[in-house]
């Protein structure tokens, strides 16, 4: 008990002495603290943004439907030299959609989707850049969208090419705020008029863009208005646990419909969420490596700064250390004092770095489309990492001070 009491008393004195030393050399301490804070802030911002981007991407990817496959001319994430290869593929057409409808057995729902962007107007008011989509009655089952009021497109609407349309929440707010939208008329582009028969529940943003600035019309009406040469994307919902089997069936049906020989490669793509997620994870891995490298470089630079000010402090206080050792101070006590000073500088720098990083993350979240949030684990890791950094790089100066010979130290001028 007496030994523990003595250690605690020495620790308390060491903390007081460390605090007094930092206050006595404000500029030197401030510069070192600033270096640590900037480094910690940079690492925190990188990992906060990366973590929130990963979570946000997973949420947004889930809006496509966890078991939904998309048959398209293009492969998700294609780029570089493969671009021309995919560009020269034939468009996915209504013939492909009919083939999948008639010859597949596994899918729960199949819906062709085609889109363009146009101006939507009512009287003098207009909204630009609206996502106009043509589809069929299976769209809700294929995509998971929900009707807020009214009804959805029917098979009869598709057969007749009717002027029925369903509008997104942003369109409803723009034209029918505090009004009944059902039965109202809208103008799409220059020539088409449609009658609102339903409205969607608000969906929110996905991949940095709103999903609610949208108008859906029957596929036949879309092609009559905007032309038949546009390529489709066909959404296919697989049964739970049978995504791979459904993909294989889709591939077989599409190859047969396009009369591809066994040696010929596919001239279409069946896109899955996990492929998109795989590409995103590779990008995030590069971000993680960057963050780790920045963290390592920052730790080394900050650690050198801590070691430098402590070695200077040891030099300045050599005579004081000699007097204390001559009066009976133990080496452990001297070492503890300098270690406390190193850890205190690092922790103060860590707290400032966490505060700056959290503030910067909130600014990024408010002022840019890039999400960022404060993760308590990152905050705790920043403070504990700073303390470990201070202890690691402060150990050598502390040992140097502790093992000074009293006689030599007393002679030092």
C-alpha positions, 0 to 999 in steps of 0.5 A: 500500500505504501509503495502504491501511495508513493507511485501515485504521489510521484505520478501526480508530481510528474504531471504537475511538473510536466504541465509547468514545463509546457506552460513555461515554454508555450511557443515550443509546446504550441508548435509541437501540439499543432503538428500533432493536431494537424496530423490527427485531423488529416487521418480522422477526416480520411477515415470518417469520410471513408467509413461514411461513404461505405455505409452510404454506398451500401444503403444506396445500393440496397435501394436497387433491391438486394436480389435484383439483376439488371440486363443491359448493354453496358457492364457496371464500372466499365472503363478504359480500353473496354469502353469501345467493346461495350459501346459496339454491342447491340442495345437491349430491346423489347425482343429481349424482354419478351424472350425473358418473359416467355422463357425464364422460370425462376424470376419473380418479376421482370420489368424493362426500363428506358429513360431520358431527361426532359422538361416537365411543365404545367402552365407557366411553371416548369422543372428541368432535368426530370428523369422520364422513365418508360416501363410496364406494370411489373416495375414496382415488384422489380424495383421495390418502389411504393405508391403513395396514392392513386394507382400504378401503370396497368397492362391495359395502359401499356397495351393502349399506350395511354397518357397515364403517369406516376410522379415522384415526390419532388415533382409533386412538391413542385407542381401540386404543393397542398393540392390533389395531384390525381387527375391533373395534367402535365406536359412532358417535353414539347409534345407529350401530355400525361395525366397523373394517376399516382404518386410515389413515396419519397425515395431520397438520394442514391449515388449523389442524385435525387430519385424523386425528380421522376415521372413514369409513363407506359413503355409504349407511350415512351417509345411513341414519344421519344423513339424506339431506338433507345436501349432498355435496361431489364430489371429481373428479381431473383428468388431469395438465395437463387441469384446465381441460378437466375443469372445463369438462366437469364444468360442462357435465354439471352444467348439463345434469343440473340443466336450466339454460338457457343464460342461467341462471348456474351454481347450483353451484361447481367449486372449484380449488386455484389459486382458493383460493391466489389469495385467500390470496395477496391476503391475504398481499399486504396483510400484505406491504404492512403489513410494508413500511409498518411497516418504512419507519416504523420505519426513519424513526423509528430513523434520526431517533434515530441522527441526533439522538444524533450531532448531540448528540455533534457539539455536545458534541465541537465543541471536540475536533474543532477541536483535532484539525483544528488538529493536522492531522486530515483531514476524512475521518478525522472523518467516518469516526469519526462514521459508524462510531459511527452504524453501530455503534449501528445494527448493535448495535440490529439484532443485538438486534432479530434476536435478539428477533424470532427468540425471538418467532417461536419463542414464536409457533410453540410457543404458537399454531397460527400457524407461524413460523420463523427465515429466515436471509435475514431475519436477514441482511437485518435486520443489513445493513439496520440498517447501511445505516440507520445509514450513511444517517442518520449521514451528515449529522451526520458531514459536519457534524462534518467541515466544522466550521471549526477556528477556530470550533470552537476558540472553541466553549464 
